[in-house]
Amino acid sequence: MLFDQVMLLVHGKFIYQGKRDKMVEYFKSIGFDCPAHSNPLDYLMSIMHHEDLNHPHYQTLFNNYNNQFQNQILNQIEEIQKQTIQRQTIQTTFSFQVKEIFRRGMINMKRDKVLVRGRIIMTIFIGLLIGGIFWTAGSEPGYKGIQSTIGVLFFLVMSSFMGALNPVIIQFPDEREVFLREENSKLYTTAAYFTGKSSVEIPFLIIFPIIQQLICYWMIDLNDKSADIVIINIIICILLGLSGNSFGLMAGCMFTDVKAASGFLPVVLMPLVIFSGFYANQSQYMDWIGWIQYLSPMKYAFEALVWNEFDSRSNEFVGTSIQNSSPIDTYDLSLGLWKCLVILTAIILFFRIMAMLFLYLLRQKQQ
């Protein structure tokens, strides 16, 4: 047994309170000798359970307890000093909670080796697929090359965003009951849980875009005039993945049902994709609906990728016709590279803050 002190009751009345190692000896002294080679607990259970409530064993057990233990227990209770117990809502630091939740998430990720390997294989496959479809598109002269390059840049936008969104959309709805139970037990705060849980995906959101871009970048023959251009291209894909991940977290925290969260995505994503700047020229948007473009992370990522790719190639475009004009001018991209990166970072923070607020509201509804 793992207990030092044992309490035994029959019909709500004590028959024993005391040390575990003296329990068998006590019952032997009052006439209940445990047979040899028998489990003492099984034997005690047999004498404690009878269909007849007036069984003589019960009276013997009650009388002996009153004679030998009752006064002793009452004296011990009176000797205990009364003191006020300070109520502690949280007993550990925020950093410790985040670290433990993050560690638990990484352990779960390591256990699911099939999922991790599948995501790595999918990343490599997407990189090869993009490189194969748009092979040497970046160096193709004329309008055909520009069209293919713009197409691959937009495909990078969509694949980076959706690839980061899908794994987390069901994360919080699936673990809602566990979160509510542990948070109500004061094992951690809501902020610590959100920070630790959402941080589990961050290493993958950094590693996977690097792998994908290193595979497809030179297959497509994108702009590699300087290392800065290549690095910025990878950084944009990482930021876009983080924005997709943050959007998925927000949608997952907003709804308690996975089906509702999944149904919410197409309704919101469709306008964001349409106003990304790829399908329609930004200068053609009507004022009453054009404001939607400023909510789209795809818009800023697409514009940043186009600026990064074509800004240093301005000498290739001479003239005003569509065949001779720079895509930056053709698509009316006026914000510039660095403004787009700053806004994209702000969108990531906004989505994550909103996700945490929705998680707080969910907790309050369940209390």
KEKE-3310 file (N, C-alpha, C; in steps of 0.2 Angstrom, whole numbers, plus 5000, padded with zeros to 4 digits):
npx = (5004:5002:4999:5001:4992:4976:4959:4944:4927:4910:4894:4895:4900:4915:4927:4940:4954:4970:4988:4994:5002:4998:4986:4981:4985:4977:4964:4965:4966:4954:4946:4946:4954:4966:4966:4980:4990:4981:4975:4975:4967:4957:4951:4947:4937:4928:4923:4917:4906:4890:4874:4864:4860:4860:4870:4880:4894:4896:4892:4902:4913:4910:4909:4922:4929:4925:4929:4943:4948:4941:4941:4954:4956:4948:4955:4967:4962:4958:4970:4976:4981:4971:4972:4973:4971:4980:4973:4979:4980:4988:5002:5014:5027:5024:5033:5038:5026:5023:5034:5033:5021:5024:5034:5027:5019:5029:5033:5022:5021:5033:5030:5020:5026:5022:5015:5024:5034:5026:5023:5035:5039:5028:5032:5044:5039:5030:5039:5047:5036:5032:5044:5045:5034:5035:5047:5062:5055:5058:5068:5064:5062:5052:5034:5028:5037:5036:5023:5022:5031:5025:5014:5019:5024:5012:5006:5015:5012:4999:5001:5010:5002:4990:4995:5001:4989:4980:4985:4982:4969:4960:4965:4963:4949:4948:4955:4948:4941:4951:4959:4950:4947:4960:4964:4954:4958:4969:4981:4988:4988:4977:4984:4996:4994:4990:5001:5011:5006:5003:5016:5022:5021:5029:5043:5042:5036:5046:5056:5051:5047:5060:5066:5057:5059:5073:5073:5065:5068:5079:5076:5065:5072:5072:5075:5091:5101:5107:5112:5103:5091:5087:5086:5076:5065:5063:5061:5049:5040:5040:5035:5022:5018:5017:5007:4996:4995:4992:4980:4973:4973:4966:4953:4951:4950:4939:4928:4919:4916:4922:4917:4910:4921:4928:4919:4918:4930:4930:4921:4927:4940:4939:4935:4947:4957:4953:4955:4968:4976:4981:4971:4963:4966:4972:4969:4957:4947:4931:4926:4917:4919:4932:4940:4942:4953:4964:4963:4968:4981:4987:4988:4998:5009:5010:5012:5024:5033:5033:5039:5051:5056:5056:5060:5074:5076:5072:5078:5075:5063:5056:5046:5028:5018:5009:5018:5030:5031:5035:5030:5027:5022:5011:5003:4999:5006:5010:5014:5027:5041:5046:5036:5026:5031:5031:5018:5013:5019:5012:4999:5000:5003:4990:4981:4985:4983:4969:4965:4969:4961:4948:4949:4950:4937:4930:4934:4927:4914:4912:4913)
npy = (4994:5012:5021:5030:5033:5026:5026:5018:5015:5010:5010:5024:5026:5027:5014:5012:5021:5026:5021:5013:5001:4996:4991:4978:4971:4977:4974:4960:4960:4963:4952:4948:4940:4940:4927:4916:4918:4926:4941:4955:4967:4962:4953:4962:4969:4960:4958:4970:4971:4967:4960:4961:4974:4974:4966:4956:4959:4972:4979:4976:4981:4995:4998:4995:5004:5016:5015:5014:5023:5035:5045:5048:5053:5064:5072:5074:5082:5094:5099:5104:5118:5132:5140:5153:5149:5154:5159:5154:5158:5155:5146:5145:5152:5163:5161:5148:5140:5142:5136:5123:5119:5121:5112:5100:5100:5099:5086:5078:5081:5075:5061:5059:5054:5050:5061:5072:5067:5066:5080:5085:5078:5082:5096:5095:5090:5099:5110:5104:5102:5115:5120:5112:5115:5128:5130:5138:5150:5162:5167:5168:5177:5192:5194:5182:5176:5185:5184:5171:5171:5180:5172:5161:5168:5172:5159:5155:5163:5158:5144:5145:5152:5144:5132:5134:5137:5126:5115:5120:5124:5116:5114:5120:5119:5105:5102:5109:5104:5099:5110:5119:5111:5110:5123:5128:5121:5128:5126:5133:5149:5157:5165:5159:5146:5149:5155:5145:5134:5139:5142:5130:5127:5136:5133:5125:5133:5141:5133:5125:5134:5138:5126:5123:5135:5134:5123:5126:5139:5141:5133:5139:5150:5162:5180:5182:5191:5196:5191:5196:5198:5185:5180:5189:5185:5172:5176:5183:5173:5166:5175:5175:5162:5163:5172:5165:5154:5161:5167:5155:5151:5161:5158:5145:5148:5156:5148:5135:5123:5111:5110:5122:5131:5127:5129:5143:5147:5147:5158:5169:5169:5169:5183:5189:5183:5186:5200:5201:5207:5201:5195:5206:5223:5234:5248:5248:5245:5248:5261:5258:5245:5242:5244:5231:5226:5230:5222:5210:5198:5192:5201:5210:5202:5197:5209:5212:5202:5204:5216:5213:5205:5211:5225:5227:5224:5234:5240:5231:5234:5244:5256:5259:5250:5234:5224:5229:5236:5237:5225:5230:5242:5239:5231:5241:5243:5251:5252:5247:5238:5237:5243:5234:5223:5227:5230:5217:5210:5217:5212:5199:5200:5206:5196:5186:5192:5194:5180:5176:5184:5179:5166:5169:5174:5162:5154:5161:5160:5146:5146)
npz = (5000:4997:5007:5022:5033:5037:5034:5038:5035:5039:5033:5034:5047:5057:5058:5059:5062:5059:5059:5045:5046:5058:5057:5053:5065:5074:5071:5073:5087:5091:5088:5074:5065:5052:5040:5036:5022:5015:5007:5017:5014:5006:5015:5026:5018:5017:5030:5032:5024:5023:5020:5030:5040:5054:5058:5069:5068:5065:5076:5085:5079:5079:5093:5098:5090:5096:5109:5108:5099:5096:5106:5106:5093:5093:5102:5095:5085:5091:5095:5084:5076:5072:5056:5043:5027:5013:4998:4983:4966:4955:4955:4949:4939:4924:4914:4916:4915:4901:4896:4900:4894:4880:4880:4882:4870:4860:4863:4861:4847:4843:4845:4836:4823:4810:4806:4806:4797:4786:4783:4781:4769:4761:4760:4753:4741:4737:4734:4724:4714:4712:4706:4695:4687:4685:4678:4675:4673:4678:4670:4658:4643:4639:4638:4642:4651:4661:4665:4669:4680:4689:4691:4698:4709:4715:4718:4727:4738:4741:4743:4754:4764:4765:4768:4781:4788:4789:4797:4810:4812:4818:4830:4843:4845:4846:4858:4868:4879:4887:4889:4896:4908:4914:4915:4924:4935:4938:4933:4924:4916:4905:4895:4896:4891:4878:4873:4874:4867:4854:4850:4847:4834:4827:4825:4814:4805:4801:4797:4786:4775:4772:4767:4756:4748:4745:4737:4726:4721:4713:4703:4697:4693:4699:4704:4708:4710:4721:4737:4747:4741:4739:4752:4757:4750:4756:4769:4767:4764:4776:4785:4779:4781:4795:4796:4791:4800:4811:4808:4807:4820:4826:4820:4825:4839:4839:4837:4845:4839:4827:4814:4812:4813:4801:4791:4792:4786:4771:4768:4773:4768:4754:4749:4754:4746:4733:4733:4734:4724:4713:4705:4701:4696:4707:4706:4701:4710:4717:4728:4738:4741:4740:4752:4758:4753:4761:4772:4769:4771:4760:4750:4754:4755:4742:4735:4741:4737:4723:4722:4728:4718:4706:4707:4706:4693:4684:4673:4663:4658:4647:4641:4638:4635:4639:4638:4639:4651:4669:4681:4693:4691:4682:4690:4699:4711:4725:4738:4742:4746:4760:4768:4766:4772:4786:4788:4786:4797:4807:4805:4808:4822:4826:4822:4831:4844:4843:4843:4856:4864:4860:4865:4879:4880:4877:4888:4899:4896:4899:4912)
capx = (5000:5005:4996:5003:4986:4971:4952:4939:4920:4905:4888:4896:4903:4922:4929:4947:4958:4977:4993:4993:5006:4995:4979:4980:4986:4971:4958:4966:4965:4946:4943:4945:4961:4966:4969:4986:4991:4976:4976:4972:4962:4951:4948:4943:4931:4923:4919:4914:4900:4885:4867:4861:4863:4861:4875:4884:4901:4896:4892:4908:4918:4908:4911:4929:4932:4923:4933:4950:4951:4937:4944:4961:4956:4945:4960:4971:4959:4958:4977:4978:4980:4968:4975:4970:4975:4980:4971:4983:4977:4993:5008:5021:5028:5022:5038:5038:5020:5024:5040:5030:5016:5028:5038:5022:5017:5034:5033:5016:5023:5038:5026:5016:5031:5019:5012:5030:5037:5021:5023:5042:5038:5024:5035:5048:5035:5027:5045:5048:5031:5032:5050:5044:5029:5037:5054:5066:5051:5060:5073:5060:5061:5046:5028:5027:5041:5033:5016:5024:5034:5019:5009:5023:5024:5005:5006:5019:5007:4993:5003:5012:4997:4985:4999:5001:4983:4976:4986:4980:4962:4956:4969:4960:4942:4949:4958:4945:4939:4957:4961:4945:4948:4967:4964:4950:4962:4974:4988:4991:4984:4975:4989:5002:4992:4990:5008:5015:5003:5004:5023:5024:5021:5034:5049:5040:5034:5052:5060:5048:5048:5067:5067:5053:5062:5079:5072:5061:5070:5084:5073:5061:5077:5070:5080:5097:5107:5111:5109:5098:5085:5085:5084:5070:5060:5062:5058:5042:5036:5040:5030:5016:5016:5015:5000:4991:4995:4989:4973:4970:4972:4960:4947:4950:4948:4933:4922:4920:4915:4927:4913:4909:4927:4930:4914:4920:4936:4929:4917:4931:4946:4937:4936:4954:4961:4951:4957:4975:4980:4983:4965:4960:4971:4970:4966:4950:4942:4926:4927:4913:4921:4939:4943:4943:4960:4968:4963:4971:4988:4989:4989:5005:5014:5010:5016:5031:5036:5034:5044:5058:5058:5057:5063:5081:5076:5068:5081:5072:5056:5056:5040:5022:5014:5009:5023:5036:5030:5036:5024:5025:5017:5006:4998:4998:5009:5012:5016:5034:5043:5047:5030:5022:5034:5029:5011:5012:5020:5007:4993:5002:5001:4983:4977:4986:4979:4962:4964:4969:4954:4943:4951:4948:4929:4928:4934:4922:4907:4912:4914)
capy = (5000:5018:5026:5029:5033:5023:5027:5013:5017:5006:5014:5031:5027:5025:5008:5012:5027:5025:5019:5007:4995:4993:4990:4971:4969:4980:4969:4954:4961:4963:4946:4948:4938:4938:4920:4916:4918:4930:4948:4959:4971:4958:4951:4968:4971:4954:4959:4976:4971:4962:4962:4963:4980:4973:4960:4957:4961:4979:4982:4975:4986:5002:4998:4995:5010:5021:5014:5014:5028:5041:5051:5050:5057:5071:5076:5077:5088:5100:5101:5107:5126:5135:5145:5155:5146:5159:5156:5155:5157:5153:5144:5145:5158:5163:5158:5141:5138:5142:5131:5116:5118:5120:5105:5095:5100:5096:5079:5076:5081:5069:5055:5058:5054:5050:5068:5076:5065:5068:5087:5086:5075:5087:5102:5094:5088:5106:5113:5101:5103:5122:5121:5108:5118:5135:5129:5143:5155:5169:5170:5168:5184:5194:5194:5175:5175:5189:5181:5165:5173:5183:5167:5157:5172:5171:5152:5154:5166:5154:5138:5147:5154:5139:5126:5135:5138:5120:5111:5123:5126:5112:5113:5122:5115:5098:5102:5113:5102:5098:5117:5121:5107:5111:5130:5128:5118:5133:5123:5138:5154:5157:5168:5155:5141:5151:5156:5139:5130:5142:5142:5124:5127:5141:5131:5122:5138:5144:5128:5122:5138:5138:5120:5124:5140:5132:5118:5129:5146:5141:5129:5144:5155:5169:5185:5180:5196:5197:5186:5200:5197:5178:5180:5193:5181:5167:5180:5185:5166:5164:5179:5173:5156:5165:5175:5160:5151:5166:5167:5148:5151:5165:5155:5140:5150:5159:5143:5129:5117:5111:5111:5129:5134:5125:5133:5150:5149:5149:5164:5175:5169:5171:5190:5191:5181:5190:5207:5201:5211:5196:5194:5212:5228:5238:5254:5247:5243:5253:5264:5255:5238:5242:5244:5225:5224:5232:5217:5204:5197:5190:5207:5213:5197:5197:5215:5212:5197:5207:5222:5210:5201:5216:5231:5228:5222:5239:5241:5226:5236:5251:5257:5260:5244:5229:5219:5232:5239:5233:5222:5234:5248:5236:5229:5247:5241:5257:5253:5246:5231:5237:5245:5228:5218:5230:5228:5209:5208:5219:5208:5193:5201:5207:5189:5182:5195:5192:5173:5175:5187:5174:5161:5172:5174:5155:5152:5165:5157:5140:5146)
capz = (5000:4997:5011:5029:5037:5034:5037:5036:5037:5037:5033:5036:5053:5057:5062:5060:5060:5062:5054:5040:5048:5064:5055:5054:5072:5078:5070:5076:5094:5093:5086:5067:5063:5045:5038:5033:5014:5012:5007:5022:5012:5004:5021:5029:5014:5018:5036:5032:5019:5025:5018:5036:5043:5061:5059:5075:5067:5065:5083:5088:5076:5081:5100:5099:5088:5101:5115:5107:5094:5096:5111:5104:5087:5095:5105:5090:5081:5095:5096:5078:5077:5066:5053:5037:5021:5008:4992:4977:4960:4951:4959:4945:4935:4917:4909:4918:4912:4894:4894:4901:4888:4874:4880:4881:4863:4856:4865:4857:4840:4841:4845:4830:4818:4803:4804:4805:4791:4780:4782:4777:4762:4757:4759:4747:4735:4734:4731:4717:4710:4709:4702:4689:4683:4683:4677:4672:4671:4679:4665:4651:4641:4636:4643:4644:4657:4667:4667:4673:4686:4693:4693:4703:4716:4719:4720:4734:4743:4743:4747:4761:4768:4767:4771:4788:4791:4789:4803:4817:4812:4823:4836:4849:4846:4848:4865:4872:4885:4891:4891:4901:4914:4917:4917:4930:4940:4940:4931:4920:4914:4898:4891:4896:4887:4871:4871:4874:4862:4848:4849:4845:4826:4825:4822:4808:4800:4799:4793:4780:4770:4770:4763:4750:4743:4743:4732:4720:4719:4707:4698:4694:4691:4701:4704:4712:4708:4727:4742:4750:4737:4740:4759:4758:4747:4761:4775:4766:4764:4783:4787:4776:4785:4802:4796:4790:4806:4816:4806:4809:4827:4828:4818:4830:4845:4839:4837:4849:4835:4821:4808:4812:4811:4794:4787:4792:4782:4764:4768:4774:4764:4747:4748:4755:4740:4727:4734:4735:4719:4708:4700:4699:4697:4713:4704:4698:4715:4719:4735:4744:4743:4740:4758:4760:4751:4767:4777:4766:4771:4754:4746:4756:4754:4735:4733:4743:4733:4717:4723:4729:4712:4700:4708:4704:4686:4681:4667:4658:4656:4644:4637:4642:4634:4645:4636:4641:4658:4675:4684:4699:4688:4679:4695:4703:4718:4727:4745:4742:4750:4767:4771:4766:4778:4792:4789:4787:4804:4811:4804:4812:4829:4827:4822:4837:4849:4843:4845:4863:4866:4859:4870:4885:4880:4878:4895:4903:4894:4902:4920)
cpx = (5004:5003:5000:4998:4980:4964:4947:4932:4915:4898:4889:4899:4910:4922:4936:4950:4965:4982:4992:4996:5003:4988:4977:4980:4980:4965:4959:4965:4958:4943:4943:4952:4961:4969:4976:4986:4985:4978:4972:4966:4956:4947:4944:4937:4926:4919:4916:4907:4896:4878:4863:4864:4864:4866:4879:4891:4901:4896:4898:4913:4916:4911:4918:4932:4931:4927:4940:4952:4947:4940:4950:4961:4953:4951:4965:4969:4959:4965:4979:4976:4976:4972:4972:4974:4974:4978:4976:4980:4982:4999:5014:5021:5025:5027:5038:5032:5021:5029:5037:5025:5019:5031:5033:5020:5022:5035:5028:5018:5028:5035:5023:5021:5028:5017:5018:5033:5033:5022:5030:5042:5034:5028:5040:5045:5032:5033:5046:5043:5031:5038:5049:5039:5031:5045:5057:5061:5054:5065:5070:5059:5054:5040:5027:5031:5038:5027:5017:5027:5029:5015:5013:5023:5017:5004:5010:5015:5002:4995:5006:5007:4992:4989:5000:4995:4980:4978:4984:4973:4958:4960:4966:4953:4943:4952:4954:4943:4945:4959:4956:4946:4955:4967:4960:4953:4968:4981:4992:4986:4982:4980:4995:5000:4993:4997:5012:5012:5004:5011:5026:5025:5027:5040:5048:5039:5040:5056:5057:5048:5055:5068:5063:5057:5069:5079:5070:5064:5074:5081:5069:5066:5074:5076:5085:5103:5111:5108:5104:5091:5082:5082:5078:5064:5058:5058:5050:5037:5035:5035:5023:5013:5014:5008:4995:4990:4991:4981:4969:4969:4966:4953:4945:4947:4941:4927:4924:4919:4919:4923:4912:4915:4929:4925:4915:4925:4934:4925:4922:4937:4945:4938:4944:4958:4959:4954:4965:4979:4982:4977:4963:4965:4968:4967:4959:4945:4937:4927:4923:4915:4929:4943:4945:4950:4965:4968:4966:4979:4991:4991:4996:5010:5015:5014:5023:5036:5038:5039:5051:5060:5060:5060:5070:5082:5072:5072:5079:5066:5057:5050:5033:5017:5014:5015:5030:5036:5032:5030:5022:5021:5011:5000:4997:5000:5013:5015:5024:5035:5043:5040:5026:5025:5031:5022:5009:5013:5015:5001:4994:5000:4994:4979:4978:4983:4972:4961:4964:4963:4948:4943:4949:4940:4927:4928:4929:4915:4907:4912:4907)
cpy = (5006:5023:5024:5029:5030:5024:5022:5015:5011:5010:5021:5032:5024:5018:5007:5018:5026:5023:5013:5000:4992:4991:4982:4968:4972:4975:4962:4954:4961:4957:4944:4946:4936:4931:4921:4915:4922:4938:4952:4963:4967:4955:4956:4969:4966:4955:4965:4977:4965:4964:4964:4969:4979:4967:4962:4960:4969:4982:4981:4980:4993:5003:4999:5001:5016:5021:5015:5020:5035:5047:5053:5054:5064:5075:5079:5082:5094:5103:5105:5114:5128:5140:5147:5152:5152:5156:5159:5153:5153:5152:5144:5151:5157:5159:5150:5137:5137:5137:5124:5114:5117:5114:5099:5094:5097:5088:5075:5076:5076:5062:5054:5059:5054:5057:5072:5074:5067:5075:5089:5084:5080:5093:5101:5093:5095:5110:5111:5102:5111:5123:5118:5112:5125:5135:5134:5149:5162:5172:5170:5175:5185:5193:5187:5174:5179:5186:5175:5166:5176:5177:5163:5161:5172:5164:5151:5157:5161:5148:5140:5148:5148:5133:5127:5135:5131:5116:5114:5125:5122:5110:5114:5119:5108:5097:5107:5111:5101:5105:5119:5118:5109:5119:5131:5126:5123:5130:5128:5143:5153:5159:5163:5149:5143:5152:5150:5135:5133:5142:5135:5123:5132:5138:5128:5127:5142:5139:5126:5127:5139:5132:5121:5129:5138:5127:5122:5135:5146:5137:5134:5149:5162:5173:5183:5185:5197:5193:5190:5198:5190:5177:5183:5189:5175:5170:5181:5178:5164:5168:5177:5167:5158:5168:5170:5156:5155:5166:5160:5148:5155:5162:5149:5142:5154:5154:5137:5122:5117:5112:5118:5133:5133:5128:5140:5152:5151:5156:5170:5175:5171:5178:5192:5189:5185:5197:5207:5205:5207:5196:5201:5218:5232:5245:5254:5245:5249:5255:5260:5248:5237:5241:5237:5223:5225:5227:5211:5203:5195:5196:5210:5208:5197:5203:5215:5207:5200:5212:5219:5207:5206:5223:5232:5226:5228:5241:5236:5229:5243:5252:5258:5254:5239:5225:5222:5236:5234:5231:5226:5240:5245:5234:5235:5245:5247:5258:5252:5240:5232:5239:5238:5223:5221:5228:5221:5207:5211:5215:5202:5194:5202:5200:5186:5185:5194:5185:5172:5178:5182:5168:5163:5171:5167:5152:5155:5162:5150:5140:5148)
cpz = (5000:5002:5018:5034:5033:5038:5034:5039:5035:5038:5036:5043:5053:5061:5063:5058:5063:5056:5051:5043:5054:5063:5056:5061:5076:5077:5073:5084:5096:5090:5078:5064:5056:5044:5035:5025:5011:5012:5012:5020:5010:5010:5025:5025:5016:5025:5036:5028:5021:5023:5024:5040:5051:5062:5065:5074:5067:5072:5086:5085:5078:5088:5101:5096:5093:5107:5114:5103:5095:5100:5108:5097:5088:5098:5100:5086:5085:5096:5089:5078:5070:5063:5046:5031:5015:5001:4986:4971:4955:4955:4956:4941:4928:4913:4910:4915:4904:4892:4895:4895:4882:4874:4879:4874:4859:4857:4861:4849:4838:4841:4839:4824:4811:4801:4802:4798:4785:4778:4779:4770:4758:4755:4753:4741:4732:4731:4724:4712:4707:4705:4695:4684:4681:4681:4672:4670:4672:4674:4658:4649:4638:4641:4645:4651:4663:4669:4671:4680:4691:4695:4699:4710:4719:4721:4727:4739:4745:4746:4753:4766:4770:4770:4779:4792:4793:4796:4810:4818:4817:4829:4843:4850:4849:4856:4870:4879:4890:4894:4897:4908:4918:4919:4923:4936:4942:4938:4927:4919:4907:4893:4890:4891:4880:4869:4869:4868:4855:4846:4846:4837:4823:4822:4815:4803:4798:4795:4786:4774:4767:4765:4756:4745:4741:4737:4725:4717:4713:4701:4693:4690:4693:4702:4710:4711:4715:4732:4746:4747:4739:4747:4761:4756:4752:4767:4773:4766:4771:4786:4785:4780:4792:4802:4795:4796:4811:4814:4808:4816:4829:4826:4823:4836:4845:4839:4841:4845:4829:4815:4807:4810:4804:4790:4787:4787:4775:4764:4769:4769:4756:4745:4749:4749:4734:4727:4735:4730:4713:4703:4697:4701:4703:4712:4702:4703:4716:4726:4740:4746:4743:4746:4760:4758:4757:4772:4775:4767:4765:4749:4748:4755:4746:4733:4735:4739:4726:4717:4724:4722:4706:4701:4705:4696:4682:4674:4661:4655:4653:4639:4641:4640:4639:4644:4639:4648:4664:4678:4690:4697:4685:4684:4700:4710:4720:4734:4746:4747:4757:4771:4771:4771:4784:4793:4790:4794:4808:4811:4808:4819:4830:4827:4829:4844:4849:4845:4852:4866:4866:4864:4877:4886:4881:4885:4900:4902:4898:4910:4923)
residu = (MET:LEU:PHE:ASP:GLN:VAL:MET:LEU:LEU:VAL:HIS:GLY:LYS:PHE:ILE:TYR:GLN:GLY:LYS:ARG:ASP:LYS:MET:VAL:GLU:TYR:PHE:LYS:SER:ILE:GLY:PHE:ASP:CYS:PRO:ALA:HIS:SER:ASN:PRO:LEU:ASP:TYR:LEU:MET:SER:ILE:MET:HIS:HIS:GLU:ASP:LEU:ASN:HIS:PRO:HIS:TYR:GLN:THR:LEU:PHE:ASN:ASN:TYR:ASN:ASN:GLN:PHE:GLN:ASN:GLN:ILE:LEU:ASN:GLN:ILE:GLU:GLU:ILE:GLN:LYS:GLN:THR:ILE:GLN:ARG:GLN:THR:ILE:GLN:THR:THR:PHE:SER:PHE:GLN:VAL:LYS:GLU:ILE:PHE:ARG:ARG:GLY:MET:ILE:ASN:MET:LYS:ARG:ASP:LYS:VAL:LEU:VAL:ARG:GLY:ARG:ILE:ILE:MET:THR:ILE:PHE:ILE:GLY:LEU:LEU:ILE:GLY:GLY:ILE:PHE:TRP:THR:ALA:GLY:SER:GLU:PRO:GLY:TYR:LYS:GLY:ILE:GLN:SER:THR:ILE:GLY:VAL:LEU:PHE:PHE:LEU:VAL:MET:SER:SER:PHE:MET:GLY:ALA:LEU:ASN:PRO:VAL:ILE:ILE:GLN:PHE:PRO:ASP:GLU:ARG:GLU:VAL:PHE:LEU:ARG:GLU:GLU:ASN:SER:LYS:LEU:TYR:THR:THR:ALA:ALA:TYR:PHE:THR:GLY:LYS:SER:SER:VAL:GLU:ILE:PRO:PHE:LEU:ILE:ILE:PHE:PRO:ILE:ILE:GLN:GLN:LEU:ILE:CYS:TYR:TRP:MET:ILE:ASP:LEU:ASN:ASP:LYS:SER:ALA:ASP:ILE:VAL:ILE:ILE:ASN:ILE:ILE:ILE:CYS:ILE:LEU:LEU:GLY:LEU:SER:GLY:ASN:SER:PHE:GLY:LEU:MET:ALA:GLY:CYS:MET:PHE:THR:ASP:VAL:LYS:ALA:ALA:SER:GLY:PHE:LEU:PRO:VAL:VAL:LEU:MET:PRO:LEU:VAL:ILE:PHE:SER:GLY:PHE:TYR:ALA:ASN:GLN:SER:GLN:TYR:MET:ASP:TRP:ILE:GLY:TRP:ILE:GLN:TYR:LEU:SER:PRO:MET:LYS:TYR:ALA:PHE:GLU:ALA:LEU:VAL:TRP:ASN:GLU:PHE:ASP:SER:ARG:SER:ASN:GLU:PHE:VAL:GLY:THR:SER:ILE:GLN:ASN:SER:SER:PRO:ILE:ASP:THR:TYR:ASP:LEU:SER:LEU:GLY:LEU:TRP:LYS:CYS:LEU:VAL:ILE:LEU:THR:ALA:ILE:ILE:LEU:PHE:PHE:ARG:ILE:MET:ALA:MET:LEU:PHE:LEU:TYR:LEU:LEU:ARG:GLN:LYS:GLN:GLN)
# end
